[in-house]
Amino acid sequence: MMAPRVDPTENDADHQLEELVQELRLVLPGATVLFGFLLSVPFSSRFELLTTLDRAIYMVAFLSASFALVLLLSEAGYHRIRGKPYDKHLMVKTSSRQAVAGLASLGVSLLACVVLVADFVYGAVLAIAVAVPLGVGAIWWWFGLPLMRRLRGDPSR
């Protein structure tokens, strides 16, 4: 009796989905804690001391953290609501794009939080001096480096 044939692309999709879920498990706790922190900020007695610009920066941080959570959690909703049968390759592709967009949104929130705190505590000059290298570093390590290696086709680096 012959064993049932397994489609190798199905195994690849299973592996990609497993990797995506593991990556989301790493990112979601931090994003959730950041969102929780941002939820509490307006209820602080010192929130009234923020300038109009600082409040706008806070809103950017809050909304981008919210959007990041929506995107990072979307894979679970997609999977549950779509139901079976579904095209696993399409789900992985869609969820991967949502995760990348969620990371970008999370990066915006992190950067806005750093700018807000640095500006509030030390002033605008230090806030900018800290935010620029942090933003460039996040863009490079989260997006630039992986994309460069992907374009090179170099799996070993």
N, CA, C and O atoms as a GROMACS GRO file, in nm:
protein
  628
    1MET      N    1   0.085  -0.118   0.000
    1MET     CA    2   0.000   0.000   0.000
    1MET      C    3   0.089   0.123   0.000
    1MET      O    4   0.186   0.131   0.076
    2MET      N    5   0.057   0.218  -0.083
    2MET     CA    6   0.137   0.338  -0.096
    2MET      C    7   0.090   0.444   0.003
    2MET      O    8  -0.029   0.458   0.031
    3ALA      N    9   0.187   0.518   0.055
    3ALA     CA   10   0.155   0.628   0.145
    3ALA      C   11   0.092   0.741   0.064
    3ALA      O   12   0.127   0.761  -0.052
    4PRO      N   13   0.001   0.815   0.124
    4PRO     CA   14  -0.060   0.925   0.050
    4PRO      C   15   0.045   1.030   0.015
    4PRO      O   16   0.135   1.060   0.093
    5ARG      N   17   0.031   1.084  -0.104
    5ARG     CA   18   0.125   1.187  -0.148
    5ARG      C   19   0.099   1.317  -0.075
    5ARG      O   20  -0.015   1.358  -0.056
    6VAL      N   21   0.208   1.380  -0.033
    6VAL     CA   22   0.199   1.508   0.035
    6VAL      C   23   0.251   1.614  -0.060
    6VAL      O   24   0.362   1.602  -0.114
    7ASP      N   25   0.173   1.716  -0.080
    7ASP     CA   26   0.213   1.826  -0.167
    7ASP      C   27   0.325   1.904  -0.098
    7ASP      O   28   0.304   1.957   0.012
    8PRO      N   29   0.445   1.912  -0.160
    8PRO     CA   30   0.556   1.983  -0.095
    8PRO      C   31   0.527   2.131  -0.072
    8PRO      O   32   0.580   2.189   0.022
    9THR      N   33   0.445   2.192  -0.155
    9THR     CA   34   0.413   2.333  -0.133
    9THR      C   35   0.324   2.350  -0.010
    9THR      O   36   0.327   2.455   0.055
   10GLU      N   37   0.246   2.248   0.021
   10GLU     CA   38   0.162   2.253   0.141
   10GLU      C   39   0.250   2.250   0.266
   10GLU      O   40   0.223   2.321   0.362
   11ASN      N   41   0.355   2.166   0.264
   11ASN     CA   42   0.449   2.161   0.376
   11ASN      C   43   0.519   2.296   0.391
   11ASN      O   44   0.540   2.341   0.504
   12ASP      N   45   0.554   2.359   0.280
   12ASP     CA   46   0.618   2.490   0.285
   12ASP      C   47   0.525   2.593   0.347
   12ASP      O   48   0.568   2.674   0.429
   13ALA      N   49   0.398   2.590   0.309
   13ALA     CA   50   0.301   2.684   0.365
   13ALA      C   51   0.281   2.659   0.514
   13ALA      O   52   0.269   2.753   0.592
   14ASP      N   53   0.279   2.531   0.553
   14ASP     CA   54   0.267   2.498   0.696
   14ASP      C   55   0.386   2.554   0.773
   14ASP      O   56   0.369   2.612   0.880
   15HIS      N   57   0.506   2.537   0.718
   15HIS     CA   58   0.627   2.587   0.783
   15HIS      C   59   0.626   2.739   0.793
   15HIS      O   60   0.660   2.795   0.897
   16GLN      N   61   0.587   2.807   0.685
   16GLN     CA   62   0.581   2.953   0.686
   16GLN      C   63   0.478   3.004   0.786
   16GLN      O   64   0.501   3.103   0.855
   17LEU      N   65   0.364   2.936   0.794
   17LEU     CA   66   0.261   2.976   0.889
   17LEU      C   67   0.310   2.956   1.032
   17LEU      O   68   0.286   3.041   1.118
   18GLU      N   69   0.377   2.846   1.057
   18GLU     CA   70   0.431   2.820   1.191
   18GLU      C   71   0.533   2.928   1.230
   18GLU      O   72   0.532   2.977   1.342
   19GLU      N   73   0.621   2.964   1.137
   19GLU     CA   74   0.719   3.069   1.164
   19GLU      C   75   0.649   3.202   1.192
   19GLU      O   76   0.688   3.274   1.285
   20LEU      N   77   0.549   3.235   1.114
   20LEU     CA   78   0.476   3.360   1.133
   20LEU      C   79   0.411   3.364   1.271
   20LEU      O   80   0.419   3.466   1.340
   21VAL      N   81   0.348   3.257   1.311
   21VAL     CA   82   0.282   3.252   1.442
   21VAL      C   83   0.385   3.270   1.553
   21VAL      O   84   0.361   3.342   1.650
   22GLN      N   85   0.500   3.205   1.540
   22GLN     CA   86   0.606   3.220   1.642
   22GLN      C   87   0.655   3.364   1.648
   22GLN      O   88   0.678   3.417   1.757
   23GLU      N   89   0.672   3.428   1.534
   23GLU     CA   90   0.717   3.567   1.531
   23GLU      C   91   0.614   3.658   1.596
   23GLU      O   92   0.650   3.749   1.670
   24LEU      N   93   0.488   3.634   1.569
   24LEU     CA   94   0.383   3.714   1.630
   24LEU      C   95   0.379   3.695   1.781
   24LEU      O   96   0.350   3.789   1.855
   25ARG      N   97   0.408   3.574   1.826
   25ARG     CA   98   0.414   3.548   1.970
   25ARG      C   99   0.526   3.627   2.038
   25ARG      O  100   0.516   3.659   2.157
   26LEU      N  101   0.630   3.658   1.965
   26LEU     CA  102   0.738   3.739   2.019
   26LEU      C  103   0.702   3.887   2.026
   26LEU      O  104   0.737   3.955   2.122
   27VAL      N  105   0.633   3.936   1.925
   27VAL     CA  106   0.606   4.079   1.911
   27VAL      C  107   0.483   4.123   1.992
   27VAL      O  108   0.483   4.231   2.050
   28LEU      N  109   0.381   4.041   1.996
   28LEU     CA  110   0.254   4.082   2.056
   28LEU      C  111   0.263   4.123   2.203
   28LEU      O  112   0.201   4.224   2.239
   29PRO      N  113   0.335   4.053   2.289
   29PRO     CA  114   0.340   4.098   2.429
   29PRO      C  115   0.397   4.240   2.444
   29PRO      O  116   0.344   4.320   2.521
   30GLY      N  117   0.503   4.270   2.372
   30GLY     CA  118   0.560   4.404   2.380
   30GLY      C  119   0.466   4.510   2.328
   30GLY      O  120   0.454   4.617   2.387
   31ALA      N  121   0.400   4.481   2.216
   31ALA     CA  122   0.305   4.577   2.159
   31ALA      C  123   0.188   4.599   2.254
   31ALA      O  124   0.138   4.710   2.267
   32THR      N  125   0.144   4.493   2.319
   32THR     CA  126   0.032   4.503   2.413
   32THR      C  127   0.070   4.584   2.536
   32THR      O  128  -0.009   4.666   2.582
   33VAL      N  129   0.190   4.563   2.589
   33VAL     CA  130   0.236   4.641   2.704
   33VAL      C  131   0.249   4.789   2.666
   33VAL      O  132   0.207   4.876   2.742
   34LEU      N  133   0.305   4.816   2.550
   34LEU     CA  134   0.316   4.954   2.504
   34LEU      C  135   0.178   5.019   2.494
   34LEU      O  136   0.159   5.132   2.539
   35PHE      N  137   0.083   4.948   2.436
   35PHE     CA  138  -0.052   5.001   2.424
   35PHE      C  139  -0.113   5.028   2.562
   35PHE      O  140  -0.175   5.131   2.584
   36GLY      N  141  -0.093   4.933   2.654
   36GLY     CA  142  -0.145   4.951   2.790
   36GLY      C  143  -0.084   5.073   2.858
   36GLY      O  144  -0.155   5.148   2.925
   37PHE      N  145   0.045   5.091   2.842
   37PHE     CA  146   0.111   5.209   2.897
   37PHE      C  147   0.050   5.336   2.837
   37PHE      O  148   0.019   5.430   2.909
   38LEU      N  149   0.034   5.337   2.706
   38LEU     CA  150  -0.019   5.455   2.639
   38LEU      C  151  -0.164   5.484   2.680
   38LEU      O  152  -0.206   5.599   2.682
   39LEU      N  153  -0.240   5.378   2.713
   39LEU     CA  154  -0.376   5.398   2.761
   39LEU      C  155  -0.378   5.474   2.894
   39LEU      O  156  -0.471   5.550   2.920
   40SER      N  157  -0.277   5.454   2.976
   40SER     CA  158  -0.275   5.516   3.109
   40SER      C  159  -0.222   5.660   3.109
   40SER      O  160  -0.250   5.735   3.202
   41VAL      N  161  -0.148   5.697   3.007
   41VAL     CA  162  -0.082   5.829   3.006
   41VAL      C  163  -0.179   5.946   3.023
   41VAL      O  164  -0.150   6.033   3.105
   42PRO      N  165  -0.291   5.953   2.951
   42PRO     CA  166  -0.377   6.071   2.966
   42PRO      C  167  -0.437   6.086   3.106
   42PRO      O  168  -0.483   6.194   3.143
   43PHE      N  169  -0.437   5.979   3.183
   43PHE     CA  170  -0.496   5.984   3.317
   43PHE      C  171  -0.393   6.023   3.423
   43PHE      O  172  -0.425   6.032   3.542
   44SER      N  173  -0.271   6.045   3.379
   44SER     CA  174  -0.166   6.091   3.469
   44SER      C  175  -0.188   6.239   3.501
   44SER      O  176  -0.234   6.315   3.416
   45SER      N  177  -0.154   6.279   3.622
   45SER     CA  178  -0.172   6.419   3.661
   45SER      C  179  -0.080   6.512   3.582
   45SER      O  180  -0.111   6.630   3.569
   46ARG      N  181   0.030   6.462   3.530
   46ARG     CA  182   0.124   6.546   3.456
   46ARG      C  183   0.088   6.558   3.308
   46ARG      O  184   0.154   6.633   3.235
   47PHE      N  185  -0.012   6.488   3.263
   47PHE     CA  186  -0.052   6.496   3.122
   47PHE      C  187  -0.091   6.640   3.086
   47PHE      O  188  -0.068   6.683   2.973
   48GLU      N  189  -0.147   6.711   3.178
   48GLU     CA  190  -0.188   6.849   3.155
   48GLU      C  191  -0.069   6.939   3.124
   48GLU      O  192  -0.086   7.046   3.066
   49LEU      N  193   0.051   6.897   3.162
   49LEU     CA  194   0.171   6.978   3.138
   49LEU      C  195   0.223   6.965   2.996
   49LEU      O  196   0.312   7.040   2.955
   50LEU      N  197   0.170   6.871   2.920
   50LEU     CA  198   0.217   6.852   2.783
   50LEU      C  199   0.177   6.969   2.694
   50LEU      O  200   0.068   7.024   2.707
   51THR      N  201   0.268   7.004   2.606
   51THR     CA  202   0.238   7.108   2.507
   51THR      C  203   0.144   7.050   2.402
   51THR      O  204   0.119   6.929   2.398
   52THR      N  205   0.093   7.136   2.317
   52THR     CA  206   0.006   7.091   2.207
   52THR      C  207   0.082   6.995   2.116
   52THR      O  208   0.027   6.894   2.072
   53LEU      N  209   0.209   7.026   2.089
   53LEU     CA  210   0.291   6.938   2.006
   53LEU      C  211   0.311   6.802   2.074
   53LEU      O  212   0.301   6.698   2.009
   54ASP      N  213   0.338   6.803   2.204
   54ASP     CA  214   0.356   6.677   2.277
   54ASP      C  215   0.228   6.594   2.276
   54ASP      O  216   0.233   6.471   2.267
   55ARG      N  217   0.115   6.660   2.284
   55ARG     CA  218  -0.012   6.586   2.278
   55ARG      C  219  -0.034   6.524   2.140
   55ARG      O  220  -0.086   6.414   2.127
   56ALA      N  221   0.008   6.596   2.037
   56ALA     CA  222  -0.002   6.542   1.901
   56ALA      C  223   0.092   6.422   1.886
   56ALA      O  224   0.055   6.322   1.825
   57ILE      N  225   0.212   6.431   1.942
   57ILE     CA  226   0.306   6.319   1.938
   57ILE      C  227   0.249   6.200   2.015
   57ILE      O  228   0.259   6.086   1.971
   58TYR      N  229   0.188   6.229   2.130
   58TYR     CA  230   0.123   6.122   2.207
   58TYR      C  231   0.016   6.053   2.122
   58TYR      O  232   0.006   5.930   2.120
   59MET      N  233  -0.065   6.132   2.053
   59MET     CA  234  -0.174   6.075   1.973
   59MET      C  235  -0.119   5.987   1.861
   59MET      O  236  -0.175   5.882   1.831
   60VAL      N  237  -0.008   6.030   1.800
   60VAL     CA  238   0.057   5.947   1.698
   60VAL      C  239   0.101   5.814   1.759
   60VAL      O  240   0.080   5.708   1.701
   61ALA      N  241   0.163   5.821   1.877
   61ALA     CA  242   0.208   5.699   1.944
   61ALA      C  243   0.090   5.608   1.977
   61ALA      O  244   0.095   5.487   1.954
   62PHE      N  245  -0.016   5.666   2.031
   62PHE     CA  246  -0.133   5.588   2.071
   62PHE      C  247  -0.203   5.523   1.952
   62PHE      O  248  -0.234   5.404   1.954
   63LEU      N  249  -0.227   5.602   1.848
   63LEU     CA  250  -0.297   5.549   1.731
   63LEU      C  251  -0.213   5.447   1.655
   63LEU      O  252  -0.266   5.347   1.606
   64SER      N  253  -0.082   5.472   1.644
   64SER     CA  254   0.001   5.375   1.572
   64SER      C  255   0.016   5.245   1.652
   64SER      O  256   0.026   5.138   1.592
   65ALA      N  257   0.019   5.252   1.785
   65ALA     CA  258   0.021   5.130   1.866
   65ALA      C  259  -0.110   5.054   1.850
   65ALA      O  260  -0.112   4.931   1.841
   66SER      N  261  -0.220   5.128   1.845
   66SER     CA  262  -0.352   5.065   1.824
   66SER      C  263  -0.357   4.995   1.690
   66SER      O  264  -0.402   4.880   1.680
   67PHE      N  265  -0.312   5.064   1.586
   67PHE     CA  266  -0.313   5.008   1.451
   67PHE      C  267  -0.219   4.887   1.443
   67PHE      O  268  -0.250   4.789   1.376
   68ALA      N  269  -0.104   4.896   1.511
   68ALA     CA  270  -0.011   4.783   1.512
   68ALA      C  271  -0.079   4.658   1.571
   68ALA      O  272  -0.066   4.549   1.516
   69LEU      N  273  -0.150   4.676   1.681
   69LEU     CA  274  -0.219   4.561   1.740
   69LEU      C  275  -0.326   4.505   1.648
   69LEU      O  276  -0.341   4.383   1.637
   70VAL      N  277  -0.400   4.592   1.583
   70VAL     CA  278  -0.502   4.545   1.488
   70VAL      C  279  -0.436   4.459   1.380
   70VAL      O  280  -0.485   4.350   1.349
   71LEU      N  281  -0.326   4.507   1.325
   71LEU     CA  282  -0.258   4.433   1.218
   71LEU      C  283  -0.194   4.305   1.269
   71LEU      O  284  -0.202   4.201   1.203
   72LEU      N  285  -0.129   4.311   1.384
   72LEU     CA  286  -0.060   4.193   1.437
   72LEU      C  287  -0.157   4.084   1.480
   72LEU      O  288  -0.123   3.965   1.476
   73LEU      N  289  -0.275   4.122   1.521
   73LEU     CA  290  -0.376   4.023   1.563
   73LEU      C  291  -0.463   3.976   1.447
   73LEU      O  292  -0.544   3.884   1.464
   74SER      N  293  -0.448   4.035   1.331
   74SER     CA  294  -0.537   4.005   1.220
   74SER      C  295  -0.525   3.862   1.169
   74SER      O  296  -0.622   3.807   1.117
   75GLU      N  297  -0.410   3.801   1.183
   75GLU     CA  298  -0.393   3.662   1.135
   75GLU      C  299  -0.491   3.570   1.205
   75GLU      O  300  -0.551   3.483   1.143
   76ALA      N  301  -0.507   3.589   1.335
   76ALA     CA  302  -0.599   3.502   1.411
   76ALA      C  303  -0.742   3.522   1.362
   76ALA      O  304  -0.816   3.424   1.343
   77GLY      N  305  -0.782   3.646   1.343
   77GLY     CA  306  -0.917   3.672   1.294
   77GLY      C  307  -0.939   3.619   1.154
   77GLY      O  308  -1.043   3.560   1.124
   78TYR      N  309  -0.840   3.641   1.069
   78TYR     CA  310  -0.848   3.593   0.931
   78TYR      C  311  -0.869   3.442   0.929
   78TYR      O  312  -0.955   3.390   0.858
   79HIS      N  313  -0.790   3.373   1.007
   79HIS     CA  314  -0.794   3.227   1.010
   79HIS      C  315  -0.928   3.177   1.064
   79HIS      O  316  -0.987   3.085   1.008
   80ARG      N  317  -0.975   3.238   1.172
   80ARG     CA  318  -1.100   3.194   1.233
   80ARG      C  319  -1.220   3.225   1.146
   80ARG      O  320  -1.308   3.140   1.128
   81ILE      N  321  -1.225   3.345   1.091
   81ILE     CA  322  -1.344   3.386   1.015
   81ILE      C  323  -1.348   3.322   0.878
   81ILE      O  324  -1.454   3.283   0.830
   82ARG      N  325  -1.233   3.310   0.815
   82ARG     CA  326  -1.228   3.251   0.680
   82ARG      C  327  -1.275   3.108   0.682
   82ARG      O  328  -1.347   3.064   0.593
   83GLY      N  329  -1.235   3.034   0.784
   83GLY     CA  330  -1.276   2.894   0.793
   83GLY      C  331  -1.210   2.809   0.686
   83GLY      O  332  -1.128   2.858   0.608
   84LYS      N  333  -1.248   2.684   0.682
   84LYS     CA  334  -1.191   2.591   0.584
   84LYS      C  335  -1.296   2.562   0.480
   84LYS      O  336  -1.415   2.571   0.510
   85PRO      N  337  -1.260   2.527   0.363
   85PRO     CA  338  -1.123   2.521   0.311
   85PRO      C  339  -1.073   2.661   0.276
   85PRO      O  340  -1.151   2.750   0.242
   86TYR      N  341  -0.943   2.678   0.286
   86TYR     CA  342  -0.884   2.806   0.250
   86TYR      C  343  -0.748   2.781   0.185
   86TYR      O  344  -0.688   2.675   0.200
   87ASP      N  345  -0.704   2.881   0.115
   87ASP     CA  346  -0.575   2.875   0.048
   87ASP      C  347  -0.470   2.920   0.150
   87ASP      O  348  -0.457   3.039   0.178
   88LYS      N  349  -0.396   2.825   0.202
   88LYS     CA  350  -0.299   2.854   0.307
   88LYS      C  351  -0.189   2.948   0.256
   88LYS      O  352  -0.142   3.033   0.331
   89HIS      N  353  -0.150   2.933   0.132
   89HIS     CA  354  -0.047   3.022   0.075
   89HIS      C  355  -0.096   3.166   0.074
   89HIS      O  356  -0.021   3.258   0.108
   90LEU      N  357  -0.222   3.186   0.036
   90LEU     CA  358  -0.278   3.322   0.035
   90LEU      C  359  -0.289   3.378   0.176
   90LEU      O  360  -0.263   3.496   0.199
   91MET      N  361  -0.328   3.293   0.271
   91MET     CA  362  -0.338   3.337   0.410
   91MET      C  363  -0.201   3.379   0.463
   91MET      O  364  -0.189   3.482   0.529
   92VAL      N  365  -0.097   3.301   0.434
   92VAL     CA  366   0.038   3.334   0.479
   92VAL      C  367   0.084   3.464   0.415
   92VAL      O  368   0.143   3.549   0.482
   93LYS      N  369   0.057   3.480   0.287
   93LYS     CA  370   0.096   3.601   0.216
   93LYS      C  371   0.026   3.723   0.275
   93LYS      O  372   0.090   3.825   0.303
   94THR      N  373  -0.104   3.713   0.295
   94THR     CA  374  -0.182   3.824   0.352
   94THR      C  375  -0.137   3.855   0.494
   94THR      O  376  -0.114   3.971   0.529
   95SER      N  377  -0.125   3.752   0.576
   95SER     CA  378  -0.086   3.771   0.716
   95SER      C  379   0.056   3.824   0.729
   95SER      O  380   0.085   3.902   0.820
   96SER      N  381   0.144   3.781   0.641
   96SER     CA  382   0.282   3.832   0.644
   96SER      C  383   0.285   3.981   0.613
   96SER      O  384   0.358   4.057   0.677
   97ARG      N  385   0.208   4.022   0.517
   97ARG     CA  386   0.200   4.165   0.483
   97ARG      C  387   0.141   4.245   0.599
   97ARG      O  388   0.187   4.355   0.629
   98GLN      N  389   0.040   4.190   0.663
   98GLN     CA  390  -0.019   4.257   0.778
   98GLN      C  391   0.081   4.266   0.893
   98GLN      O  392   0.087   4.367   0.963
   99ALA      N  393   0.160   4.162   0.913
   99ALA     CA  394   0.260   4.162   1.019
   99ALA      C  395   0.369   4.266   0.991
   99ALA      O  396   0.411   4.336   1.083
  100VAL      N  397   0.413   4.277   0.868
  100VAL     CA  398   0.515   4.377   0.832
  100VAL      C  399   0.459   4.517   0.853
  100VAL      O  400   0.527   4.604   0.907
  101ALA      N  401   0.335   4.539   0.810
  101ALA     CA  402   0.272   4.670   0.832
  101ALA      C  403   0.254   4.696   0.982
  101ALA      O  404   0.269   4.810   1.027
  102GLY      N  405   0.223   4.592   1.057
  102GLY     CA  406   0.211   4.606   1.203
  102GLY      C  407   0.344   4.643   1.267
  102GLY      O  408   0.348   4.725   1.358
  103LEU      N  409   0.453   4.582   1.220
  103LEU     CA  410   0.585   4.618   1.271
  103LEU      C  411   0.619   4.764   1.238
  103LEU      O  412   0.676   4.835   1.321
  104ALA      N  413   0.586   4.806   1.118
  104ALA     CA  414   0.611   4.946   1.081
  104ALA      C  415   0.532   5.040   1.172
  104ALA      O  416   0.585   5.141   1.218
  105SER      N  417   0.408   5.008   1.196
  105SER     CA  418   0.324   5.089   1.284
  105SER      C  419   0.377   5.087   1.427
  105SER      O  420   0.375   5.190   1.495
  106LEU      N  421   0.422   4.973   1.471
  106LEU     CA  422   0.482   4.962   1.604
  106LEU      C  423   0.609   5.047   1.613
  106LEU      O  424   0.634   5.111   1.715
  107GLY      N  425   0.688   5.047   1.507
  107GLY     CA  426   0.808   5.130   1.504
  107GLY      C  427   0.775   5.277   1.516
  107GLY      O  428   0.843   5.351   1.587
  108VAL      N  429   0.670   5.321   1.448
  108VAL     CA  430   0.626   5.460   1.457
  108VAL      C  431   0.586   5.493   1.602
  108VAL      O  432   0.621   5.598   1.654
  109SER      N  433   0.514   5.401   1.664
  109SER     CA  434   0.471   5.422   1.802
  109SER      C  435   0.590   5.430   1.897
  109SER      O  436   0.595   5.518   1.983
  110LEU      N  437   0.684   5.338   1.882
  110LEU     CA  438   0.803   5.339   1.968
  110LEU      C  439   0.879   5.469   1.953
  110LEU      O  440   0.920   5.531   2.052
  111LEU      N  441   0.898   5.510   1.831
  111LEU     CA  442   0.971   5.634   1.804
  111LEU      C  443   0.897   5.755   1.862
  111LEU      O  444   0.959   5.843   1.921
  112ALA      N  445   0.766   5.759   1.845
  112ALA     CA  446   0.688   5.870   1.901
  112ALA      C  447   0.696   5.871   2.053
  112ALA      O  448   0.702   5.978   2.114
  113CYS      N  449   0.695   5.753   2.115
  113CYS     CA  450   0.708   5.746   2.262
  113CYS      C  451   0.842   5.802   2.308
  113CYS      O  452   0.849   5.877   2.405
  114VAL      N  453   0.949   5.764   2.237
  114VAL     CA  454   1.082   5.813   2.273
  114VAL      C  455   1.089   5.965   2.257
  114VAL      O  456   1.142   6.035   2.343
  115VAL      N  457   1.036   6.016   2.148
  115VAL     CA  458   1.035   6.161   2.124
  115VAL      C  459   0.955   6.231   2.234
  115VAL      O  460   0.999   6.333   2.288
  116LEU      N  461   0.840   6.178   2.268
  116LEU     CA  462   0.755   6.240   2.369
  116LEU      C  463   0.826   6.247   2.504
  116LEU      O  464   0.830   6.352   2.568
  117VAL      N  465   0.882   6.135   2.547
  117VAL     CA  466   0.948   6.131   2.678
  117VAL      C  467   1.073   6.219   2.677
  117VAL      O  468   1.095   6.296   2.770
  118ALA      N  469   1.155   6.207   2.574
  118ALA     CA  470   1.278   6.287   2.568
  118ALA      C  471   1.246   6.436   2.563
  118ALA      O  472   1.314   6.516   2.628
  119ASP      N  473   1.145   6.474   2.487
  119ASP     CA  474   1.106   6.615   2.480
  119ASP      C  475   1.054   6.664   2.614
  119ASP      O  476   1.089   6.774   2.658
  120PHE      N  477   0.972   6.585   2.678
  120PHE     CA  478   0.913   6.625   2.806
  120PHE      C  479   1.020   6.640   2.914
  120PHE      O  480   1.016   6.733   2.994
  121VAL      N  481   1.116   6.548   2.916
  121VAL     CA  482   1.216   6.548   3.022
  121VAL      C  483   1.336   6.638   2.990
  121VAL      O  484   1.384   6.710   3.077
  122TYR      N  485   1.383   6.634   2.865
  122TYR     CA  486   1.508   6.702   2.832
  122TYR      C  487   1.495   6.813   2.727
  122TYR      O  488   1.588   6.892   2.711
  123GLY      N  489   1.386   6.821   2.656
  123GLY     CA  490   1.369   6.924   2.554
  123GLY      C  491   1.378   6.870   2.413
  123GLY      O  492   1.415   6.755   2.390
  124ALA      N  493   1.342   6.956   2.319
  124ALA     CA  494   1.328   6.917   2.179
  124ALA      C  495   1.460   6.877   2.114
  124ALA      O  496   1.464   6.784   2.033
  125VAL      N  497   1.569   6.944   2.150
  125VAL     CA  498   1.698   6.915   2.086
  125VAL      C  499   1.741   6.772   2.114
  125VAL      O  500   1.780   6.699   2.022
  126LEU      N  501   1.734   6.730   2.240
  126LEU     CA  502   1.772   6.592   2.272
  126LEU      C  503   1.673   6.492   2.214
  126LEU      O  504   1.711   6.383   2.172
  127ALA      N  505   1.546   6.530   2.211
  127ALA     CA  506   1.444   6.440   2.153
  127ALA      C  507   1.478   6.409   2.008
  127ALA      O  508   1.470   6.294   1.966
  128ILE      N  509   1.514   6.511   1.933
  128ILE     CA  510   1.551   6.490   1.792
  128ILE      C  511   1.682   6.414   1.782
  128ILE      O  512   1.696   6.326   1.697
  129ALA      N  513   1.778   6.447   1.868
  129ALA     CA  514   1.908   6.380   1.865
  129ALA      C  515   1.896   6.230   1.896
  129ALA      O  516   1.975   6.150   1.847
  130VAL      N  517   1.799   6.194   1.975
  130VAL     CA  518   1.777   6.053   2.008
  130VAL      C  519   1.690   5.985   1.903
  130VAL      O  520   1.714   5.870   1.867
  131ALA      N  521   1.590   6.056   1.855
  131ALA     CA  522   1.492   5.997   1.764
  131ALA      C  523   1.551   5.963   1.628
  131ALA      O  524   1.518   5.860   1.570
  132VAL      N  525   1.637   6.048   1.576
  132VAL     CA  526   1.690   6.025   1.441
  132VAL      C  527   1.769   5.894   1.434
  132VAL      O  528   1.739   5.811   1.348
  133PRO      N  529   1.871   5.873   1.520
  133PRO     CA  530   1.942   5.745   1.508
  133PRO      C  531   1.856   5.624   1.542
  133PRO      O  532   1.873   5.516   1.484
  134LEU      N  533   1.763   5.641   1.635
  134LEU     CA  534   1.673   5.530   1.668
  134LEU      C  535   1.584   5.495   1.549
  134LEU      O  536   1.568   5.378   1.516
  135GLY      N  537   1.528   5.597   1.484
  135GLY     CA  538   1.444   5.573   1.367
  135GLY      C  539   1.521   5.510   1.252
  135GLY      O  540   1.473   5.417   1.187
  136VAL      N  541   1.641   5.563   1.226
  136VAL     CA  542   1.724   5.507   1.119
  136VAL      C  543   1.762   5.362   1.152
  136VAL      O  544   1.758   5.276   1.065
  137GLY      N  545   1.797   5.338   1.277
  137GLY     CA  546   1.832   5.200   1.318
  137GLY      C  547   1.716   5.104   1.304
  137GLY      O  548   1.733   4.993   1.255
  138ALA      N  549   1.598   5.147   1.346
  138ALA     CA  550   1.480   5.060   1.334
  138ALA      C  551   1.450   5.029   1.188
  138ALA      O  552   1.422   4.914   1.153
  139ILE      N  553   1.456   5.132   1.105
  139ILE     CA  554   1.429   5.109   0.962
  139ILE      C  555   1.532   5.014   0.903
  139ILE      O  556   1.498   4.924   0.827
  140TRP      N  557   1.658   5.034   0.938
  140TRP     CA  558   1.764   4.949   0.884
  140TRP      C  559   1.751   4.806   0.933
  140TRP      O  560   1.747   4.714   0.851
  141TRP      N  561   1.743   4.784   1.064
  141TRP     CA  562   1.745   4.648   1.117
  141TRP      C  563   1.616   4.572   1.093
  141TRP      O  564   1.618   4.451   1.074
  142TRP      N  565   1.504   4.642   1.093
  142TRP     CA  566   1.376   4.575   1.073
  142TRP      C  567   1.343   4.554   0.927
  142TRP      O  568   1.278   4.456   0.891
  143PHE      N  569   1.387   4.646   0.839
  143PHE     CA  570   1.345   4.641   0.700
  143PHE      C  571   1.462   4.641   0.602
  143PHE      O  572   1.468   4.557   0.512
  144GLY      N  573   1.555   4.733   0.618
  144GLY     CA  574   1.665   4.748   0.523
  144GLY      C  575   1.752   4.625   0.512
  144GLY      O  576   1.774   4.574   0.402
  145LEU      N  577   1.803   4.577   0.624
  145LEU     CA  578   1.893   4.462   0.623
  145LEU      C  579   1.825   4.336   0.567
  145LEU      O  580   1.882   4.272   0.479
  146PRO      N  581   1.706   4.301   0.614
  146PRO     CA  582   1.641   4.182   0.556
  146PRO      C  583   1.610   4.197   0.407
  146PRO      O  584   1.625   4.101   0.331
  147LEU      N  585   1.567   4.317   0.366
  147LEU     CA  586   1.538   4.337   0.224
  147LEU      C  587   1.664   4.331   0.139
  147LEU      O  588   1.662   4.276   0.029
  148MET      N  589   1.773   4.387   0.189
  148MET     CA  590   1.899   4.382   0.116
  148MET      C  591   1.943   4.236   0.097
  148MET      O  592   1.982   4.196  -0.012
  149ARG      N  593   1.935   4.158   0.204
  149ARG     CA  594   1.976   4.018   0.194
  149ARG      C  595   1.880   3.938   0.105
  149ARG      O  596   1.922   3.847   0.035
  150ARG      N  597   1.755   3.973   0.109
  150ARG     CA  598   1.657   3.906   0.022
  150ARG      C  599   1.687   3.935  -0.124
  150ARG      O  600   1.685   3.845  -0.208
  151LEU      N  601   1.715   4.061  -0.156
  151LEU     CA  602   1.745   4.098  -0.293
  151LEU      C  603   1.874   4.035  -0.343
  151LEU      O  604   1.886   4.003  -0.461
  152ARG      N  605   1.969   4.018  -0.254
  152ARG     CA  606   2.095   3.952  -0.290
  152ARG      C  607   2.077   3.801  -0.307
  152ARG      O  608   2.159   3.735  -0.372
  153GLY      N  609   1.971   3.748  -0.250
  153GLY     CA  610   1.951   3.604  -0.256
  153GLY      C  611   2.047   3.528  -0.167
  153GLY      O  612   2.081   3.413  -0.196
  154ASP      N  613   2.092   3.591  -0.060
  154ASP     CA  614   2.194   3.533   0.028
  154ASP      C  615   2.129   3.483   0.158
  154ASP      O  616   2.104   3.562   0.249
  155PRO      N  617   2.101   3.354   0.167
  155PRO     CA  618   2.037   3.301   0.287
  155PRO      C  619   2.133   3.285   0.406
  155PRO      O  620   2.088   3.264   0.518
  156SER      N  621   2.263   3.294   0.382
  156SER     CA  622   2.359   3.263   0.488
  156SER      C  623   2.393   3.383   0.576
  156SER      O  624   2.453   3.366   0.682
  157ARG      N  625   2.357   3.504   0.536
  157ARG     CA  626   2.396   3.622   0.615
  157ARG      C  627   2.279   3.677   0.691
  157ARG      O  628   2.294   3.776   0.763
   0.00000   0.00000   0.00000
